[in-house]
Amino acid sequence: MEAFFSSTLAVAIAEIGDKTQLLALFLAARYGRPYLISLGVLIATVVNHGLSAWLGTVLADVIPADWIRWIISGSFFAIALWLLIPDKEDDDMARFANYGPFVATLVLFFLAEIGDKTQIATVILAAKYNADIWMTYAVIAGTTVGMLLANVPVIFAGKWLMDKLPLGVAHKAACVLFILLGIATLVGMG
């Protein structure tokens, strides 16, 4: 359960103000079809984070065991700092918007997640919880739930929610969370 809850919390907080959340707002404003957009987010996230978790487990098997915790801990610290750099909306994404709410969301979310903080976090979390296949599934489920927790309210509440949410505070809270995950990883080395 720790893998699931850590993954959910880490991604839900890291996703606030992220480019994919801005994308969710854009798609909701354009289409007004929240259920189709939410389904596209779900499927794109499961596929993207499934591949990311697989990569994390492969890396955990290839990298020497005594290096893993140092790399994972350092990665958590790097993501913590990265969270302090705000994302911008990608103007190239508008060209996919003509495919309808589901297809546009599916394609755009998958592409937007490539190299994103939450995808990198998924790789790292899967490497951290590489004990067995069920832990990997827990990471995928947790990161997917985290993405949905952060994006579905934006899809349904849109602009009202974005006006009420202090993004600077959310980014700082996510930064602190990833620092704590990095410290917890280091402390668990003994």
N, C-alpha and C positions, 0 to 999 in steps of 0.2 A: 504494500500500500504506500510505502514511503516514496517509491519511484513514481507512482501515479500522482500523489499529492504534490510532490516537489516539482514535477514536470508541469502540472496544471498551474500551480501558483507562479512559477517562473515565467511561463509563456503568457499567461493572462496579464501579468503586470508589464512584461516587456513589450507586449503588443500595443499597449495604450499609446496613442500618438504615432504609431508605426505607419509606414507607407501603405501597408495592406489595410489598415483601419481607415486611412484616407480614401483608399480605393473602395472600401465598403460604403463609405459615405457617398462617394461619386456615383456608384452603381445604384444605390438606393434612391438618390435624387433623380437619376436619369430614368430608371425603370419603375420604381414604386412597386416592385414585386418581391417583397421581403422573403417569402417562403422559397422561391426559386433561387434567389441570391444566397440565402442561408444554405440551401442544399449544395450549391456550387462551391461555397466556402468549405463545407464539410468534406466533400469528395476530393477537392484539390488539396486540402490539408492532409487527409489520410494518405493520399498517394505521395505527396511531397515529404511528409514527415516519416512515412514508412521507409522510403528510400534513404532519408537522412539517418534514421535509426539503424538501418542495415549498415550504412557506411560507418557509423559510430562503433558498432559491434565488430566490424572487420578491422578497423583501426585499433581497437582495444586488444584484438587477438594478434596483431602484427607488431605493435609497439611493445618493447620490453616492459614487463610488469612493474619494475621499480621506477619507471618513468611515468607511467599512466597517471598516477595521482598528481604528480607535479604538473604535467601537461594539462590535465583537467582543471586543476585549481587555477593555474595561470590563465586558462581560457575563460573561466568564470570571471576573473579579475578584468580581463580584456573586454568581455561583453559588458561588464559594469561600467567601464569607461566609455565604451561605444554608445551606451544608452544615453549618455549625456549630450550626444550629437544629434540634433533633431533631424528627422527625415523630411524629404520634400516629395510632393506628388510628381509622378513621372508622366510628362505630357505625351509620350509615345503610346501610352496605354489606351488613349481615346480611339485609336484605329480598330481595336477589337470590339468596341461597344456596339457595332452594328449587327452582331451575331445573336442578339437576344440576351435576356438576363442570365439564364442558366449557363449557356456556352461561354458568354463573355466572362462571367464570374469564374467559371472553372479554369479557363485558359489564363486569365489575368492573375488570379490568385496563385496558381501554380508557378507562373513565371515570376511574379513579384516576390515569392518566397525564396527563390534561388539566391543564395548568398545573403539572405536576410538574417537579422539577429536571432529570430525565433527558429530558423532552420539550423543555424550554427549551434544554438542552445540545444536543439534536439539531438544533433550529432554528439555533443558533449555529454548530455544526460544519458544517452544510450551507451556511450563508452563507460560512464561512471557506474551504471546499473547493469553491467554486462554479465551478471551471474548466470542467467539462463534465459531461454526464449520468452518466458512469461514476464520477466522484468522488462524486456524489450517491448513487448506488447503493452505493458503498463505505461512505459514512456510514450509510446505512440498515442495511446488513449489519452494520457494526461496532457500532452502537448496539443492534441486535437481539441480536447475539452477547453483548454486554456484559450486557444484561438477562438472558439465559439463564444466563450464567456466575454471576451473582449470585443468581438465583432458583431454578434447578433444584436446586442442592444443598439449599436450604431446603425445597423441595417433597419431596425424597427423604429428607433427614436430619432435617428439622424441628427439634424442640426440642433435640436433642443438639448440633446445629451452633450454634444460637443461644446455648446455654450456654457454648460454647467461644470464640465470636467477640467480641473487645472492640470494641464499637460506637464508643466514643469515639475509639479509635485509628484505626478505619476512616474515620470522619468527618474527622479531622484529616489523614489521608493523602490523602483526596479533595480537601480544601481546598487542600493543598499542590500537588496535581496541577493543579487549575484555576488556581492562581496562576502555576504554571510555563507553562501554556498561554497565559495572558494575557501573560506576559513574552515568550514566544516569538513571539506575534503582534505585539507592539510592536517587537521586535528585527527582525522580518522586514519592517518598513515601509520600510526603506531602499532 
